[in-house]
Amino acid sequence: MISKSLRNIALRKNTQVTTGLLSVQSRMMGGGPKKPNMPATETNFDIVLVGGANATALTKFIQTDDPGHKIALVASHSRYILPDSYFGVSHEHISPLKLESGTVSSQVEPWSRTDVGAKVTKFIPSENKVQLSNGREYTYKALVLAPGFDHREDMIEGLPELAAGPEEDNVFVHMLDSKERVSRNYYHGWSHTGGDMINYAPLAPYKGEGTDFYTLYYESFMRQDKLHGRSSANSKIQYYTPNKEIFKFPYANEIALDECFKRGIDVMFGYEMIKVH
C-alpha cells in the first residue's frame, strides 16, 4: 500500500524502463559535488520551518526530495526524546547512556540553515518575515509552523519539586523531555502503597491527549497489591480532569466510564489541579 503523497513524489521522479526493470534516479550516493554550507549571513529563504521533531524530519525530507530550495529550520531544542528508542529490557542502563534519540544536526544537511535553541518571537506575515529570540530576522516565500504544544510541568505549582523527589514518592509526570524521565517512568504506578492514588489529565488539548489514561492500568496494579497486603483494603484510584470526558469519542468514553464504575474508580470531571504540596 502506498500513500497518496508518496505516490505523487514517486511520479515526480524521473524514471526509465530498461530491459523490463524500473530504475529511479537516486541522490543517496554520489550525485555530483557536495553542496556548500549555508552562509552565516544568509537571511532570505524559500522555506522557513518552525517546530521540533516533525519540522526537523520534514526539513530532511525536503532536502532529499527537492534540494533546490533554500531552507531555514528554527528549533527550540537540539535533540528530541522518542520512547521507542529505549527498550524495557535495558531499563537499568538508560540513565548512564550517552545515546540520545535524534539530534537536529544529525538529520539536517549543513547547506540549510538550522537555528537550534531559538524561538520565533514575532510573525510579520505582511512582510513574509519572522523575528527570532536570538535577534535574527528571516524572510520567506513559504512558512511551515509545527510548534506543537507547550509541554511543561511547572504549570502546576509544586509539581517540579515533587517530580524531582525520590521515585518511591510515586510522582510521575508523563513527558518525553529527557532519558532520565523515561527511566523514572518505567515503573510508574507499580509500587504504590500510600493509600489512594490520583491520576490527573490536564485540560485538552495537550500533548499526549488520548494516550495517557493510565487509570485502569493503575487499578490493576493496586488490586494485586491489596491481595498481597501491600495496599490498604479501602484504597482506590481517583481520576481528576478539568475536561468533561475521558475520551473525545462518545463510544470509547462510555466504555471507559463503565469500566471505571465496575472497578470502583472515582471519576471527577471539571476539577483543575493548580497546586500540589
N, C-alpha and C positions, 0 to 999 in steps of 0.2 A: 504494500500500500504506500502511495506517495502523496504527500500533502499538495494542495493547490499551489502554495507559494514555492515549494521546492520544485514542482513541475515547471513553473514559469521560469525559474532560474535555469533549469536544465535546458529549456527551449532556447534561452538566450545564448547559451554556449555554442561555439562553432563545432559542429560535428561532421565527421566524414566517414562514410562507409567504405571499408576496404576488405576485399575478399570475404565478404559476409560478416565481418566483425565491425562493431561500433567503437570508434576511438574518440575520446574527448580531449581537447587541448587542456593541459594542466599547468598550473603555476606552482605546484608543490615543490618541485625540484628544478634547478636550473632556471630557465626563464629570462635570461639576459642579465645585464649588470644590476648590481644592488642599488636600490633607491637611496638617495642621500637622506640624512636625518633632517627633520623639520627644523628650520632656522629658529633660534630663540626669539627673534624679533618679529616673527610672523603673527599677525593678529586677524587676518581676513581668511575665512574658511568657507568651504562649500557646505559642510555639515558640522554642527556643534551638537554633541551628545552630552546630556547631564544625567547622572544616575550612579548606579552601583554595579552589581554583578551582571545584571541583564544588559545595561548600557555598554559594559566592557565587552560582553560576548557579541553584541550587535556591532560594535566597532571592529572587532576581529573579523566578523562575517563580511562587513562591507569592504575591509581591506583585501580580503581574499577574492570576493566576487567582483567588485568594482574598484580596482586600485587607483583609478584616475582621480578620485576625489581628494581634496584637501580636508582633513578631518581633525577635529579637536575633541578630546574627551575630558570632561570635568567630573572627577570622582572624589568623594569626601574621604574614602578610605583606600589604603594601598592594597588591602587584601580582604577577602571575604570567606567566612567560615561556612562550609557546606557539611550538613550532618552525615551524608553518605561517604564522606572522606574518612570517617572513623568507624571502625567495626567494634562491636561489643566484646569480642574475644581479646581485643588489645586494650581494654579499658584501663588496666593498671599502668599502661605505658603511654597514655595520651598526654598527660601533663608535661613530662620531660621532653616530648618530641619537639624537634625544631621545625618539623614539616608543617606548613600551613596549607590551606585548601587551594586557593587560587590568587595569584598576585596580578595586578594590572600590568606591571612591567613585563611579565612573562607571556602575556597574551597579546598585547598591542605592539606592533612593529614601530620602531622609533621614527619612521618617516611620517607619522601622525603625531600631533601634539597631545600629551597627557598632562593634565593639571591635577595631581594627586594631593589630597589634603585641603583642597579649595572648595568653596561653595559659591553658588550664584547668589549674590545679594540684591541684584536688581535686574529685571527684564525690561527692555525697551523695544517692544515689537514694532513701533513706528519707524525705528531706525535699524531693525534687524540686528540688535546688539544686546549682549549680556555683560554685566559687570560682576567681577569675582571678588571674593573676600581678600585675595592677595593683591588687589589693586589693578589687576589686568582687565582689559576690555576686549571682547571678541565680537566680530561681526560675522554673519552667517547668511547663507541662502536658504538653508533648511535647519530647523531646530528640533531635536528629539529630546523630550523630557520623560525620564523614567526614574524619578527620585525615590519612589516607594513611600512607606510610612515612617514617621518619626518614632523609632522603636527605642525607648529608654525606660529604665526602671525608676529614675528619680522623679517621675511624675506623681508618685505616691510617696508622701513624706515618711521617712524612716525605712523604706524598703531597701535602699542600697546598703545600709548598715546591717540589717538583718540578713540580707543575701550574702554578705561577706563574712558572716559568723560561721561557727562550726557546722559541718554538714549534718551533724546529729540534731541540729535545731529544726531540721526538716523545712527549711525555707528555700523553695526552688523557683526561680524565675526563668521561664522558657523563652530565652533569647539566644540567638546564634551569633554572639559578638566575640567569642574567644574560645580556644580549645579547652581552656580551664573550665569554662561554663559547661561545655559539652561533657567533660569528665564528671563534674559535680552533679549534673542532672541524670547521670546514668542510673542511679538507684533511687530516683525521686519517688517518694511515696511508699517505698518498700518497707521501711522500718520505722513506722510512726506509732509511738507508744504513749503519746501525751494527751489522750482524750480526743475530743472532736477535731476533725481536720477540715480546714476551709480551703475550698477550691474556687478561685476568683478569675473571671474573664472580664476584661475591660470593655468600655463602650465601643461598639462597632462603628465604622470599620477599623480594623487594626491588622497588623502583620501576623499571619498565622490563624486568622479567623476561620473557624470551622474545622480546625485540626487540633485544637487544644482542649477538647472536652475530655479530661482525664478522670472525671468523677467516678464513672463506673469502674475504671481501671483501679483507682484507689480503693473503692469499696471492696473489690475482690481481695486485695491485699489485707485490708483491715479485718475482713471476715476470717481469713486464715489466722491472723494474729489473735483474734478472740478465741479461736479453737485451741490455740496453744497457750492461752493465758497471758499473752504479751500486750493485749489491749483490753481495756475495761469493757464489761459486757454491754454497757449502755452508751458507749462511744459511737459516733456516727459521722458521716460525711455531710458537709454543708456546702452547697454551691451558691455563690453570690455573683450577681452581674447587674449592671445598670440597664442591660438590654431587656427586651420584652419576650425573648425567646432564646432557646439554646442554639438552634439552627434556623437559618432563614427559610428553609424548605419546610412547609407545614407538615408533610407526611413524616419526615425524619424527626422533626421536633416532637410530634405526637408520640412516636415510638420511644424516644429518649425520655420523655416525661413519664410515660407509662412504666418504663424500666426503673426509673428513679423511685417511683411510688412503690413498686414491688420490693425494692431493696431498702426501703426506709430512709432514703436520702432526702434531706431538706433542700428544696429548690427555692431560692429567693430572687425574684426579679425586681428590678427598679432600685437596687442598692449599689451605690458607687463607693469604692474604697478610696479614701483620701489621705489616711494616715495609719501607720502601724507602729507599735512600740512594745 
